[in-house]
Protein backbone atom coordinates (compact mmCIF):
# COMPACT_ATOMS: atom_id res chain seq x y z
CA UNK A 1 0.00 0.00 0.00
CA UNK A 2 1.40 3.41 -0.92
CA UNK A 3 1.43 6.54 1.21
CA UNK A 4 -1.64 8.42 -0.05
CA UNK A 5 -1.83 10.95 2.75
CA UNK A 6 0.87 13.27 1.41
CA UNK A 7 -0.58 13.37 -2.10
CA UNK A 8 -4.03 14.11 -0.70
CA UNK A 9 -2.72 16.80 1.65
CA UNK A 10 -1.08 18.59 -1.28
CA UNK A 11 -4.18 18.19 -3.46
CA UNK A 12 -6.51 19.55 -0.79
CA UNK A 13 -4.14 22.39 0.07
CA UNK A 14 -4.23 23.44 -3.58
CA UNK A 15 -8.04 23.30 -3.69
CA UNK A 16 -8.37 26.26 -1.33
CA UNK A 17 -9.16 29.62 -2.92
CA UNK A 18 -6.69 31.23 -2.65
CA UNK A 19 -4.39 28.22 -2.47
CA UNK A 20 -3.15 27.32 0.98
CA UNK A 21 0.63 27.58 0.97
CA UNK A 22 2.85 25.28 2.99
CA UNK A 23 3.53 28.24 5.28
CA UNK A 24 -0.23 28.76 5.75
CA UNK A 25 -0.67 25.08 6.57
CA UNK A 26 2.23 25.18 9.04
CA UNK A 27 0.70 28.21 10.79
CA UNK A 28 -2.76 26.60 11.03
CA UNK A 29 -1.36 23.35 12.40
CA UNK A 30 0.59 25.29 15.00
CA UNK A 31 -2.20 27.63 16.11
CA UNK A 32 -5.03 25.05 16.14
CA UNK A 33 -3.18 21.94 17.28
CA UNK A 34 0.17 23.13 18.67
CA UNK A 35 1.94 20.91 16.11
CA UNK A 36 5.14 22.36 14.72
CA UNK A 37 6.30 21.57 11.19
CA UNK A 38 8.96 23.04 8.94
CA UNK A 39 8.48 23.51 5.20
CA UNK A 40 10.91 20.65 4.75
CA UNK A 41 8.72 18.44 6.94
CA UNK A 42 5.58 19.28 4.99
CA UNK A 43 7.42 18.69 1.70
CA UNK A 44 8.63 15.30 2.90
CA UNK A 45 5.07 14.33 3.84
CA UNK A 46 3.64 15.57 0.52
CA UNK A 47 6.34 13.67 -1.39
CA UNK A 48 5.71 10.44 0.52
CA UNK A 49 9.10 10.49 2.25
CA UNK A 50 7.67 10.83 5.76
CA UNK A 51 4.71 9.14 7.34
CA UNK A 52 2.11 10.96 9.43
CA UNK A 53 1.34 10.09 13.04
CA UNK A 54 -2.22 9.55 14.21
CA UNK A 55 -2.33 12.94 15.97
CA UNK A 56 -0.94 14.67 12.88
CA UNK A 57 -3.53 12.90 10.73
CA UNK A 58 -6.34 14.27 12.89
CA UNK A 59 -4.81 17.76 12.78
CA UNK A 60 -4.39 17.72 8.99
CA UNK A 61 -7.99 16.56 8.55
CA UNK A 62 -9.27 19.33 10.81
CA UNK A 63 -7.22 22.11 9.22
CA UNK A 64 -7.98 20.98 5.66
CA UNK A 65 -11.66 20.30 6.49
CA UNK A 66 -11.58 16.72 5.19
CA UNK A 67 -12.12 13.34 6.79
CA UNK A 68 -9.30 11.20 8.08
CA UNK A 69 -10.75 8.33 6.02
CA UNK A 70 -10.27 10.39 2.85
CA UNK A 71 -6.69 11.28 3.76
CA UNK A 72 -6.02 7.58 4.29
CA UNK A 73 -7.50 6.71 0.90
CA UNK A 74 -10.36 4.72 2.42
CA UNK A 75 -13.06 6.75 0.69
CA UNK A 76 -13.46 8.96 -2.36
CA UNK A 77 -15.60 11.40 -0.37
CA UNK A 78 -13.46 14.01 1.44
CA UNK A 79 -16.43 15.32 3.46
CA UNK A 80 -15.90 14.87 7.19
CA UNK A 81 -18.68 13.23 9.16
CA UNK A 82 -20.84 15.65 11.09
CA UNK A 83 -20.39 15.63 14.84
CA UNK A 84 -23.60 15.61 16.84
N, C-alpha and C positions, 0 to 999 in steps of 0.2 A: 504494500500500500504506500502511495506517495504522500508527501507532506502537502496537503491542499490548503492548509490554513494560510500560509504566507501569500499564495497566489490570490486567495479570496480577500485577504486584508488589503492588498494592493488594489484589487479590482473595486472593492467597496469604497476605499479611500478616494479613488478617482471618479466615483459616481457622484460625490458631493458637488454642489454648485454654489460657490466656486469649489474647485478641487481641494481636498484636504491634503496639505503637504505633510511630509514626514515630521516636520517641526510642529505643525498643528496637532498631529496625532500624539506626539511625545508630550506636549503641553496638556492635552486633555487627559491622557493616562495618568500624568502626574497629579493634576489638580483633582480629578474625580476619584482616583484609586490609589494615590500615593505610590505609584509604580514608576520607577525611573528607567528610561531607555536613552540610549544615544542614537544618533542617525545611523551609525554603523550597526547597532543592534537591530533596529527596524529593518535595515537593508538585508541583513543576514536572515531575518525571519521571512521577509518577502521573497528572497531568493532560495528559500528552502534549505539554508545552511544551518539554521538554528531552530530547534523545536520550541514550542510554547508550553509553559506550565499551565496547570488547571486554573490557577488564579489569574494568570495573564489572559487566558482564553475568555474567561468571564468578563474581564475588563475590556478587552478588544470588542467583544460582542456588545457590551453596554455603550461604549463610546461610538461605535460604528452603527448602532441601532439595528443589529442583525441578531439572529439566533446563534447559539453555540453550535447547534446541530448543523446549520448551514456552513459555518466556518469549518467544521469537521468534515464536510462533504457528505453528510448523512441525508440531506434533503436538498431539493432544488429551490425551495421557498426560503428566502432570507428573512422573512417576517418573524420577529420574535413572538413567542406566545404571550398573550395578555395575562397579567398578574391580577388576581382578584382579591 
